[in-house]
């Protein structure tokens, strides 16, 4: 499986560029009229999504980690949650965060140095992917793993568990 992100933390222009790209995509998605949406074709991914669920998940985690790590990125992180997570999951994460005093998307108090998403099993309209979060220096990293459920029809993230 190809690595979707290097374990190093993005720096300078790269971090700013990714954050601006995520903000632009979120703003642009809201501005596109319904008539401009291209109907799904046989060539599109499952459920008519532009990319497989695990790739959408990688896009989310990349942008979310960058937003959380950036000074003043809290608003972008909240917007990313609003766009990518189901309302039910956002409510569940709020309860989890209150009980654990940590970020529910990352299941941690700190920001990881990197991540990797591995495609998982699908069934009943959902797919489970594994997100490996990388912590610590490149010469001695540690890892934590999350199982993340995505709805195939909507592409929304609907579950996160350890």
C-alpha positions in Angstrom: 0.0 0.0 0.0 1.6 3.3 -0.9 2.2 5.8 1.9 -0.2 8.7 1.6 1.8 11.0 3.8 5.3 11.2 5.0 5.9 10.9 8.8 7.5 14.3 9.0 5.5 17.3 10.0 4.8 19.8 7.2 6.7 23.1 7.5 6.2 26.7 6.3 4.8 27.1 2.9 3.6 23.5 2.7 1.5 23.8 5.8 0.1 27.2 4.7 -0.6 25.8 1.2 -2.5 22.8 2.5 -4.5 24.9 4.9 -5.4 27.4 2.2 -6.3 24.5 -0.2 -8.6 22.9 2.3 -10.3 26.3 3.1 -10.7 27.0 -0.6 -12.2 23.6 -1.3 -14.6 24.0 1.6 -15.6 27.5 0.4 -15.9 26.3 -3.3 -18.0 23.3 -2.4 -20.6 25.6 -0.7 -20.6 28.0 -3.7 -21.3 25.4 -6.4 -24.9 25.5 -7.5 -26.8 22.1 -7.5 -27.2 22.3 -11.2 -23.5 22.3 -11.7 -23.0 19.0 -9.9 -21.9 16.3 -12.4 -24.0 13.1 -12.1 -22.1 9.9 -11.2 -21.0 7.8 -14.1 -19.9 4.2 -14.4 -16.3 5.5 -14.1 -16.7 7.1 -10.7 -15.9 5.4 -7.4 -18.3 3.5 -5.2 -21.5 5.4 -4.3 -20.8 8.1 -7.0 -17.9 9.6 -5.0 -15.0 11.2 -6.7 -12.5 9.1 -4.9 -12.6 5.9 -2.9 -13.6 6.3 0.8 -10.1 5.6 2.1 -8.7 8.3 -0.1 -11.3 10.8 1.1 -10.4 9.8 4.6 -6.7 10.5 3.9 -7.7 14.0 2.5 -9.6 14.7 5.7 -6.9 13.5 8.1 -4.2 15.4 6.2 -6.1 18.7 6.2 -7.4 18.2 9.8 -3.9 17.5 11.3 -2.5 20.5 9.5 -5.4 22.7 10.7 -5.0 21.5 14.3 -1.2 22.0 14.2 -1.5 25.5 12.7 -1.7 28.5 15.0 -5.3 29.8 14.7 -6.4 26.7 12.8 -9.3 25.9 15.1 -11.9 27.5 12.8 -10.7 25.4 9.9 -10.6 22.2 12.0 -14.2 22.9 13.0 -15.2 23.5 9.3 -13.5 20.3 8.3 -15.5 18.4 11.0 -18.7 20.0 9.8 -18.0 19.0 6.1 -16.6 15.5 6.6 -18.3 14.1 9.7 -21.9 13.1 10.1 -23.9 15.1 12.6 -24.3 12.0 14.8 -20.6 11.4 14.9 -19.9 15.1 15.8 -22.3 14.7 18.8 -20.6 11.5 19.8 -17.1 13.1 19.6 -18.3 16.0 21.7 -19.3 13.6 24.5 -16.1 11.6 24.1 -14.0 14.8 24.2 -15.7 16.0 27.3 -15.0 12.7 29.1 -11.4 12.3 27.8 -10.2 15.9 27.5 -8.7 15.1 24.1 -9.4 15.5 20.4 -11.9 12.9 19.4 -10.8 12.7 15.8 -7.3 11.9 16.8 -8.1 10.3 20.1 -5.2 12.2 21.6 -4.3 15.5 23.3 -1.4 16.2 20.9 -1.0 16.4 17.2 0.6 13.5 15.4 3.7 13.9 13.2 2.0 11.9 10.4 -0.5 9.4 9.4 -1.3 6.6 7.0 -4.7 5.3 5.9 -5.2 1.7 4.9 -8.4 0.5 3.0 -10.5 -1.9 4.9 -13.6 -4.1 4.5 -16.9 -2.8 3.1 -20.4 -4.0 3.6 -23.9 -2.8 4.4 -23.2 0.6 2.8 -20.1 1.3 5.0 -16.4 0.8 4.8 -13.9 0.5 7.7 -10.4 1.9 7.1 -7.4 1.9 9.5 -5.7 5.2 10.3 -2.2 4.8 11.7 -1.1 7.9 13.6 2.7 8.5 13.9 4.0 10.0 17.1 7.5 11.1 18.1 10.7 11.5 16.1 11.4 9.9 12.7 14.2 7.8 14.2 12.0 6.2 16.9 8.3 6.7 16.1 5.4 5.1 18.0 2.0 4.4 16.5 -1.6 4.4 17.5 -4.4 2.9 15.3 -8.0 4.1 14.8 -10.7 2.2 12.9 -12.7 4.8 11.0 -16.1 4.1 9.3 -17.2 5.9 6.2 -20.6 5.8 4.6 -20.2 4.8 1.0 -23.2 6.7 -0.3 -22.3 10.1 1.2 -18.5 9.8 1.8 -19.1 11.1 5.3 -17.2 9.7 8.3 -19.7 8.1 10.6 -17.5 6.3 13.2 -14.1 6.5 14.9 -12.9 4.0 17.5 -9.7 2.7 18.8 
